[in-house]
């Protein structure tokens, strides 16, 4: 996903770090970059809101402290796939082999 606007931190980088941000695992500088980007970029803010909601639902529905390993692997795999697609879109190589 990219809104088409130039940002100090690219959309793909912000979305790749959204779970790390949600988990409070980014340093102060990283948090500031993500927060600034989300303030400027509506599409990324919406995606962040969706990821935040998913995380809350998983946490609420799971009696364990963290998500089951297979679910975590599927989610991380999907995130990697989306990041790859975003990078291809941003570099103009989408659809090329």
VOMITI-433602 format. One record per residue (C-alpha): residue number from 1; x, y, z; residue in three letters. Coordinates in nm, 4 decimals. Layout:
<vexkes>
<vexke num="NUM" u="X" v="Y" w="Z" residuo="ALA"/>
...
</vexkes>
This chain:
<vexkes>
<vexke num="1" u="0.0000" v="0.0000" w="0.0000" residuo="UNK"/>
<vexke num="2" u="0.1151" v="0.3477" w="-0.0783" residuo="UNK"/>
<vexke num="3" u="-0.0862" v="0.6649" w="-0.0751" residuo="UNK"/>
<vexke num="4" u="0.1253" v="0.8025" w="-0.3601" residuo="UNK"/>
<vexke num="5" u="0.2601" v="1.0884" w="-0.1492" residuo="UNK"/>
<vexke num="6" u="0.6217" v="1.1249" w="-0.0453" residuo="UNK"/>
<vexke num="7" u="0.6840" v="1.0659" w="0.3241" residuo="UNK"/>
<vexke num="8" u="1.0013" v="1.0794" w="0.5297" residuo="UNK"/>
<vexke num="9" u="0.9375" v="0.7132" w="0.6174" residuo="UNK"/>
<vexke num="10" u="0.7900" v="0.5075" w="0.3280" residuo="UNK"/>
<vexke num="11" u="0.4516" v="0.3380" w="0.3703" residuo="UNK"/>
<vexke num="12" u="0.6047" v="-0.0079" w="0.3267" residuo="UNK"/>
<vexke num="13" u="0.8498" v="0.0527" w="0.6104" residuo="UNK"/>
<vexke num="14" u="0.5777" v="0.1768" w="0.8456" residuo="UNK"/>
<vexke num="15" u="0.3494" v="-0.1161" w="0.7685" residuo="UNK"/>
<vexke num="16" u="0.6364" v="-0.3609" w="0.8156" residuo="UNK"/>
<vexke num="17" u="0.6856" v="-0.2218" w="1.1670" residuo="UNK"/>
<vexke num="18" u="0.3206" v="-0.1820" w="1.2667" residuo="UNK"/>
<vexke num="19" u="0.3090" v="-0.4911" w="1.4913" residuo="UNK"/>
<vexke num="20" u="0.6403" v="-0.4007" w="1.6521" residuo="UNK"/>
<vexke num="21" u="0.4929" v="-0.0560" w="1.7165" residuo="UNK"/>
<vexke num="22" u="0.1692" v="-0.2003" w="1.8547" residuo="UNK"/>
<vexke num="23" u="0.3677" v="-0.4292" w="2.0842" residuo="UNK"/>
<vexke num="24" u="0.5674" v="-0.1340" w="2.2212" residuo="UNK"/>
<vexke num="25" u="0.8927" v="-0.2845" w="2.0947" residuo="UNK"/>
<vexke num="26" u="1.0208" v="0.0127" w="1.8927" residuo="UNK"/>
<vexke num="27" u="1.2704" v="0.2575" w="2.0332" residuo="UNK"/>
<vexke num="28" u="1.1684" v="0.6195" w="2.0821" residuo="UNK"/>
<vexke num="29" u="1.2958" v="0.7252" w="1.7384" residuo="UNK"/>
<vexke num="30" u="1.1118" v="0.4423" w="1.5643" residuo="UNK"/>
<vexke num="31" u="0.7907" v="0.5250" w="1.7475" residuo="UNK"/>
<vexke num="32" u="0.8229" v="0.8886" w="1.6444" residuo="UNK"/>
<vexke num="33" u="0.8706" v="0.7945" w="1.2784" residuo="UNK"/>
<vexke num="34" u="0.5670" v="0.5666" w="1.2795" residuo="UNK"/>
<vexke num="35" u="0.3507" v="0.8199" w="1.4644" residuo="UNK"/>
<vexke num="36" u="0.4511" v="1.1011" w="1.2274" residuo="UNK"/>
<vexke num="37" u="0.3769" v="0.8864" w="0.9234" residuo="UNK"/>
<vexke num="38" u="0.0393" v="0.7735" w="1.0586" residuo="UNK"/>
<vexke num="39" u="-0.0488" v="1.1370" w="1.1254" residuo="UNK"/>
<vexke num="40" u="0.0245" v="1.2241" w="0.7602" residuo="UNK"/>
<vexke num="41" u="-0.1009" v="0.9141" w="0.5783" residuo="UNK"/>
<vexke num="42" u="-0.4684" v="0.8179" w="0.5858" residuo="UNK"/>
<vexke num="43" u="-0.4286" v="0.4783" w="0.4141" residuo="UNK"/>
<vexke num="44" u="-0.1587" v="0.3675" w="0.6594" residuo="UNK"/>
<vexke num="45" u="-0.3614" v="0.4992" w="0.9543" residuo="UNK"/>
<vexke num="46" u="-0.6583" v="0.2884" w="0.8409" residuo="UNK"/>
<vexke num="47" u="-0.4330" v="-0.0176" w="0.8034" residuo="UNK"/>
<vexke num="48" u="-0.2883" v="0.0489" w="1.1488" residuo="UNK"/>
<vexke num="49" u="-0.6418" v="0.0649" w="1.2902" residuo="UNK"/>
<vexke num="50" u="-0.7262" v="-0.2714" w="1.1326" residuo="UNK"/>
<vexke num="51" u="-0.4102" v="-0.4334" w="1.2681" residuo="UNK"/>
<vexke num="52" u="-0.4764" v="-0.2875" w="1.6119" residuo="UNK"/>
<vexke num="53" u="-0.8292" v="-0.4302" w="1.6076" residuo="UNK"/>
<vexke num="54" u="-0.7064" v="-0.7741" w="1.4939" residuo="UNK"/>
<vexke num="55" u="-0.4482" v="-0.7781" w="1.7711" residuo="UNK"/>
<vexke num="56" u="-0.7128" v="-0.6925" w="2.0319" residuo="UNK"/>
<vexke num="57" u="-0.9481" v="-0.9631" w="1.9023" residuo="UNK"/>
<vexke num="58" u="-0.6746" v="-1.2271" w="1.9032" residuo="UNK"/>
<vexke num="59" u="-0.5669" v="-1.1269" w="2.2519" residuo="UNK"/>
<vexke num="60" u="-0.9237" v="-1.1327" w="2.3821" residuo="UNK"/>
<vexke num="61" u="-1.0081" v="-1.4650" w="2.2184" residuo="UNK"/>
<vexke num="62" u="-0.6891" v="-1.6423" w="2.3164" residuo="UNK"/>
<vexke num="63" u="-0.6523" v="-1.7644" w="2.6732" residuo="UNK"/>
<vexke num="64" u="-0.2784" v="-1.7894" w="2.6373" residuo="UNK"/>
<vexke num="65" u="-0.0350" v="-1.5000" w="2.6746" residuo="UNK"/>
<vexke num="66" u="0.0509" v="-1.4881" w="2.3032" residuo="UNK"/>
<vexke num="67" u="-0.1041" v="-1.5992" w="1.9770" residuo="UNK"/>
<vexke num="68" u="-0.0695" v="-1.9677" w="1.8823" residuo="UNK"/>
<vexke num="69" u="0.2501" v="-2.0308" w="1.6866" residuo="UNK"/>
<vexke num="70" u="0.0701" v="-2.1400" w="1.3676" residuo="UNK"/>
<vexke num="71" u="-0.1432" v="-1.8247" w="1.3680" residuo="UNK"/>
<vexke num="72" u="0.1636" v="-1.6113" w="1.4317" residuo="UNK"/>
<vexke num="73" u="0.3462" v="-1.7804" w="1.1415" residuo="UNK"/>
<vexke num="74" u="0.0507" v="-1.7230" w="0.9061" residuo="UNK"/>
<vexke num="75" u="0.0203" v="-1.3572" w="1.0041" residuo="UNK"/>
<vexke num="76" u="0.3943" v="-1.2942" w="0.9704" residuo="UNK"/>
<vexke num="77" u="0.3944" v="-1.4717" w="0.6331" residuo="UNK"/>
<vexke num="78" u="0.1114" v="-1.2522" w="0.5120" residuo="UNK"/>
<vexke num="79" u="0.2898" v="-0.9400" w="0.6357" residuo="UNK"/>
<vexke num="80" u="0.6031" v="-1.0420" w="0.4455" residuo="UNK"/>
<vexke num="81" u="0.3960" v="-1.1013" w="0.1303" residuo="UNK"/>
<vexke num="82" u="0.2322" v="-0.7581" w="0.1580" residuo="UNK"/>
<vexke num="83" u="0.5665" v="-0.5882" w="0.2219" residuo="UNK"/>
<vexke num="84" u="0.7130" v="-0.7533" w="-0.0877" residuo="UNK"/>
<vexke num="85" u="0.4158" v="-0.6375" w="-0.2933" residuo="UNK"/>
<vexke num="86" u="0.4505" v="-0.2846" w="-0.1534" residuo="UNK"/>
<vexke num="87" u="0.8205" v="-0.2715" w="-0.2358" residuo="UNK"/>
<vexke num="88" u="0.7480" v="-0.3897" w="-0.5892" residuo="UNK"/>
<vexke num="89" u="0.4772" v="-0.1268" w="-0.6277" residuo="UNK"/>
<vexke num="90" u="0.7005" v="0.1506" w="-0.4938" residuo="UNK"/>
<vexke num="91" u="0.9893" v="0.0533" w="-0.7220" residuo="UNK"/>
<vexke num="92" u="0.7649" v="-0.0018" w="-1.0235" residuo="UNK"/>
<vexke num="93" u="0.8529" v="-0.3709" w="-1.0605" residuo="UNK"/>
<vexke num="94" u="0.5074" v="-0.5083" w="-0.9829" residuo="UNK"/>
<vexke num="95" u="0.4098" v="-0.7798" w="-1.2253" residuo="UNK"/>
<vexke num="96" u="0.7589" v="-0.8246" w="-1.3667" residuo="UNK"/>
<vexke num="97" u="0.9435" v="-1.1522" w="-1.3414" residuo="UNK"/>
</vexkes>
